[in-house]
């Protein structure tokens, strides 16, 4: 009968294996952090662009509403005139007001859409920031584990070197050397 071969690794080999795994994991975390940082930079730019779009759309909406208010004042003034003096200006102003109202509705819809896009980008940016924070914490834990493995390996090697020296020193002491 043959005895089963002992495939267990020595403690030092286990430490080296753990160190390799931690190093690979650490590298993967750093790469993931780098990718996320690039993505968050793009997302920040998208947020800025959306904020600019919101400002432009709001300004355009304000212009439309000011024109509508001005037209309404003109329509009200023309409505006070007797019908015999109407030269078609009242109908033209009312038509223009209707067109501005349609334009206003379109701008409101566009503004709502832009606001939704902005919120989506802000939410995405926030999620990425949380992911970066979580990855940074995990990377910190991995680095601490790496340091612990290195320290353990160093201690183990120091013990391997010192024990024979101590034994030799004690033997020399007892032998009176």
Secondary structure as GFF3:
##gff-version 3
##sequence-region A 1 177
A	DSSP	alpha_helix	11	80	.	.	.	ID=ss1
A	DSSP	three_ten_helix	83	85	.	.	.	ID=ss2
A	DSSP	alpha_helix	89	175	.	.	.	ID=ss3
###
